[in-house]
Amino acid sequence: MISTSLDTLRRLPDSTAARHDVDPGEDSARIDRGTEREAGVGHEVGREAGGEDDAPTAREAAVRLRHRRWCNVRRVLLVRLDGVAGVLASTAAFAALHETMPWAQLTLLASPEGLAMRPHLEGIDDVLPFNASWTADGAAMLAAEPPTMRGDAEMHLVRKLRRSHFDAAILFTSAASSALPAALLCRMAGIPLVLAHEREPAHGLLSDTHAETLAPHDDTRRQLALVAHIGMRTDDERPRFRLQARDSQLARQSLGAAGLRLGQRYVLVCPGGGGERACPPAAFGAAADVLLDSWADDTVAVFCARPGEEGELTAARAAMHARGQVLPTAPGLGELAALAAGARVMVAADDLPLTLAAAAGVPAVLPGEALLRERAASST
C-alpha cells in the first residue's frame, strides 16, 4: 500500500493528471521483459577504509547459494490463498520470479475469490482454485460438506500437485497468517524446495525461510523481500495489473453516466473497508473536499463502492461541500482498476483500491491523513 502526502498532491502539475481515456496497454506493457539477470545477487560488498574489496560476507554467500539452487527449478507453485487484494499485492513478487527465471513455469494456487485476478495476471502459466480450510472464506465454503467428505479437498489437491511434479513452492501469506498448513500440503505432495515467511518454527516443513523485518501493512514489499531472499528481483517494484480493453470502456461509460465530460479530471473516492485504517464514511467526503479546495480547476470527486458497500456512498457524498458525483453502479475488479488508472488521486483506506492505485502509479491518500494535515496547516 502506498500513500502520498497532501502537500505533494497540491504541488502536482496538471501534466501529471491522468485521464480516464487511458490506453490499457500502457501499464501492462512493462510486465513481461523476459530478460534473465543475476537479480542483484552479486551486489556490491562492503569495503574497508583502505578501499580494498572485502571478502563476501557469509550472508551474501548464502544468498548466492540459495539463488543458484532455486535457479535450477523448472516448475514452481505460487500459493496465495486469501482474497483478490492479497493476490494483487503479490504480483510484483510474481514478476520478479518471471523476470529472473523466464524459463520457469509458474502456477498460482489461489482461493476462488482470488481467481478474479486470473485475466489480469502476466507471467503466470496456470491458476488452480482451492478452498483452504485454514482460511475464513475457505472454512465457510467447506462447512457445508458432509462429514464423510471431510479432508477430500486436501487429498485431491495433494494428488494433483504430485502429478504436476513441482520442483519448488513459494508460500505468500499475509502478516497475520501462518504458512505451515500450506507447507504441510507441499510436503505431502513431495515438493522439495518450499519458501515462506518465518512466523513460527517450521522444522522440516520449509527448506527456506525469511524472517519478517518489514511493516505488516506493506504487503507488496513483504512479498518482494520474500523472493529477494532467494535472489529474485525486479526493477519495477509496483504491483502488476493487466487492464483489458473492456475495462477501460466500462470505466468511460460509468464516468459519462455520472456526468463527467470526456477527459475531465477526477479524484476517485472509495469509502469502506480498511481494517485498522477504517474511517467513517464522512471522512472520505471531507478528505475529497480538502483535495478539491487545493486545485483551482474543474477536477471533480467521483465516489464508487465495491459490491455490498453501496451504503457508504450517501454519507460520504453528503459530507462534501464541493462538487462530487456517484457512479451509478458498483464497478467490477477490472473497471475499478481502469478508474484508478485514470484518476488524478485516489482517496481510500482499503487495501484493494490502494494497491490498484499503486499498480497504476497514481497517488493515493488515506482520508484520515488528509484531514490531519489540513488541520495542521490551518492551525499554523
N, C-alpha and C positions, 0 to 999 in steps of 0.2 A: 504494500500500500504506500502511495506517495502523495504527500500533500504539499501545497505551495503557500508561502506566506502572503498575507493580504497586501503588504507593501510591494512585493514583487509583482502581484497581479495588477496593481494600479499602474505600474511602470510598463506593462506590456504594450508595445506599439501595435497599431492597427494591423500592421503586416503580419503579426503573429496570430491573428484571429482566424480560426479555422472556419470553413464554410460548410453548409450542410449538403452541398452538391459535390461531395468528395468522391474521388475515384477509389473504389475498394481495393484496387491492386497496389496502391501506393504503400500501404502499411504492411501488406503481406509479402511484397517482393523481396524484402530484406531477409526472409527467413532461411531459405534454402540456398546457402552459398556452396555447399558440397565440397569444402576445402578441408584437407587434413593438415593438422599442425600439431605441434607439441603442447598446445593448450597451456602455455605458461609454466609447464613443469620445470623447465630449466631456467627459472627466473634468477635474477642476479643475486648472488650470495653476498654475505657480509664482507666488508673489507676492514683490514687492520689499519691503524693510524698511519703506517708507512706506505699505504696504497697498494700492497700486495693482495691478491685474491686469497681469501681464506678458504680452507678446505670446506666442502659441502657439509652442512650440519647433518646430524642424524635425522632430523625431521625432513629435510629436503631429500635425503637419500631414500627415506621411507616413502615419500610421495612419488619419487621416480619408480620405485619398485612396484608400488600399487598401480601406477599408470601403465607400466609395461604388462603387468598381469591382466589388467582389465582390457587393454587394447587387443588381447588375443581372442576376445569373445566375439561371437557372430550373432547370437540370438539373445536379446535382452528383454526381460519382463519389467515393465514400469508399473508400480502399484500405487494408485491414489484412489481411495475408497470412500471419500466424503463427497461433497457436492460439487457443483459447477465452479464455484469460486476457488475451491482447492485445486481442481484440475487446471484452471486458468493460471493460478499463482505458480504452478509447476512448469508452465510451458517454456519459460526461459531456461530452466534446467534441462528440459527435453531438447531444446535447441542446442545447448552445449554438448549434449551427448551426440546428437545427429551431426553437428559440425566437426566434432573431434573424431568421431568414428563413423564416417559416412557409409562404410561397408556393413555396419551392423543393422540387423532387422530389429526394430523397436515395436513392441506390443504393449499396449496400455490395458491394464486391468482396472476397471472403473465401476462405480455404482451405476444403477440405471439412471439416476439423475445426472450423473457426470457424463453419460452418453450424449447429452445435448451438445457437448463440445465437439463431437466427432467431425462434423463437416467444417469445423473452424480450426482444425489442427493441421500442422505441417510437420513433416518428418516422422510421423507415426504410421507404421505399416498396417497395423491391425488394432482393433479395440475389442476387448472381451468384457461382457457385463457380469457382475457378481454382486449379490446381496450379502454383505458381510454381517454375520450375526453379532459381532462386537461393535457395530455402529448403531446409532439410534434408529436411523431410517431402515437399515437392513434388518434389525431385530423386529421392527414393526411389520415389515413385509413377511418375515418368516414365522411370525407368531400365529398366522392362520393355518400353517401346515399341520397335518395330523401327526400325532406322536410317533407313528410308525415310520414317518419320513424324516424324523429329526437326524441331522447330520448328513443327509443325502446330498445337499447342495455343496457342502465342503468336499465330500468324497468324489463327487462328479468333477469338481474343479481340479482336484489333485490328479485324477486320471487324465484330464485334458492337458494339464501342464506337463505331466510325464510324457505324453505322446508328442508334445511340442518340442521336447529336448532343449529347453532353455539352458544357456551357459551361465547366465547371471540374472540377478533381480535387484532392482533398486526400489526401496520402500519409502515413498514420500508420505509423510504424516504431518498433521498439524502439531503445534507445540503442546497441545493438551492430550494427544493420542499416543498410544503405545504401538510400536511396530511389531511386537512379539507375536500376536496372533497370526499376522500375515507371514512372519518369518517361519513359524511352525509349519504352515502350509507349504512354503517353499522347500523346507527340509523334507517334508513328506513327498514332494514332487521330485526330489533328487537334484535340485538346483545347487551347484557347488559354490558359487560366489553370490553373497547377499549383503547388500549395503543398506544401512539405515541410521537415523539419528539415535544416539545413545541416551535413553532416559532411565533405564534400569539394567542391571546385569543381564546380558543375553546368553552368556556361557557359550554353548555350541550352536546356537541358532543363527548367529551372524558371523560372516567371515570378515567383515569390515564395519567399523562403527565410527561415527563422527560425533564428537562432543559438542553440545549446544553452546554457542557463545553469543548469538545474536538475539535481538529483542524478539519476543514471541509473536508480536503483531506483524512483523515484516516477513511474511511467508515466502515471498518471491526470493529474497536474499537468503533465507534459511535453506531453501532447496538448491540455490546456486552454490552455497557453501558445502552442501552435502556432496554434490557431484564434483566440486573442486577438490574434495578430499581424495579423489582418485584421478585427479589431473584433467578433468573435463571442464572446459571454459568456453565462453562466448564473448565476442567483443561487444555485442548489444545485449545488455542485461535487462531489458524491458520484457514484460510478458508478451506472448505472441497470440494474435487472434486474426485468423484469415476471414476477412469480410467477403460475403457473397454479393453478386450484383443485385440480387433481390433485396438484400438487407438495406442497401443504400436507397433503393427505390421506395421501400416501405417507409423509411425514415423521412424522405422528402414528402411523401404523401401525408404522413402524420403531421409534419410541421405545417404543411399547407392547410390541412384541415383545422389546425389550431389557430390559424390566422396569420402566420408568418409569410413574408414575401420570400421569393427565391433568393437565396444568398444572404438573407438578413441574419446578423449575428445574434447569438443567444447564449445564455448561461443555463446549463442543464441542471435541474434540481431534482434529486431523487430522495424523497423522505423515506423514513423507515429503516429497520434493521440496525446494525451497528454493534450489537452486543455491548461490550463495556463502553463503546463510544456512542451509544444510542442517545439521541436528543429528542425533545418533544417536537411535534410537527411544526409548531410556530417558529421554532428556532431556525428551521430551513428557510421559511419565508423571510424572516428578519435578516438572515445572512445574505440572501439574494438581494434584498434592499440595499445592504451595505455595498455590495459589489456594483450594482447599477448606479448608485449615487456617485461612485468614483469615476464613472465614464460619462462624458458628455456626448453621447451619440444615441443611436436607436437600438442599442442592444436590449433584448427582452429576456425575461426569465421564462423558461419552459419547464413545467412540472410534469413528471412522469412517475409512475409507480409500477412495480412488478405485480403480476397477478396475485391477488389476495391482500394487497396493501393499498388498494384504492382509497380506503377510508382516510388515509393520512393526507391526501391531497387537499381536501377542503380546508382543514385547519392551517396547513402550510400556506396556501394561497391567500387565506383571509388575513394572515399576519403581514402581508405586503402592502406598502403604500404606493409602490411604483407599478409599472406595467408587468403583467405576468399572464401566461397562457397555460392551459392544461391540455395535455394530449388527450384526444377523445377515447383512446383505448390503451390498455396496458401493453407495452411493447414486448415482443419475444426477445430471446437472447441476441440473435443477430441484429435485429432492429435496434436494440438498446446499444449494442456496440457501435453501430453506424451513427446513432445520435450522439454518443460520447465522442466519436472521432470528429464530428462536425462542430462540437461545442467550443465556445471561447474559454469557458471554465466549467468545471464540474463541482457542484456542491452535494456532498453525500457523506454518509457515515458507514454504510455497509461495504463489506469487502468487495463484492462483485462489481458495482459501478465504479468504485475507486480503482480496482485493478484494470477494468476496461479502459478507464481514462489513462492509466499508466501505459497500457499497451499502445494506445494511440498517441502518446506524447502530449496529452492535454493536461494543463494544470488542474489540480484538484484541491479543494478546500473543505475542511471539516467545519460544519456550521458553528459549533462552539468556539473554535479557533478564530473564525472571522469576527464573531461578536466580541470576544475578549480583546482582540487587537483594536477594534473600533472604539471600545470603551476606553482603552488605554490612550489612544490617540486624542479622544475628545477631552480627556482629563488633564492633558498637558498644555 
